[in-house]
């Protein structure tokens, strides 16, 4: 279970090393993670920091003790960033990726299952009636 946060930790370290706080202002990564400087980090780094914290918290969460933390791969994060599905992190994964898809409000409402069953029954009844009619003639 300790290795479940390894990839998000590496992604956070890489993001911190590439941030302006470390590269330009010459602060340490640990200083950039603390209060006055944490707001200067890019949004991606802030989200990775939150996701890493949730991942670490999930390691001691008794509800996840048997299943374990779901490992977050950095590849998933990059894909959600490229496709624009949303990259708000929750426990190391995107909150909105893998959803229903893009909607514009003009989608056809799914048919009620009862109507589908009734249509099947009517089609079977019509086929049976046609078969009986052809045998009588």
Buried (B, 14 or more C-beta within 10 A) or exposed (E): EEEBBEBBBEBBEEBBEEBEBBEEEEBEBEBBBEEEBBEBBBEBBBBBBBBBBBBBEBBEEEEBEEEEBEBBEBEBBEBBBEEEBBBBBEBBBBEEBEEEEEEEEEEEEEEEEEEEEEEEEEEEEEEEEEEEEEEEE
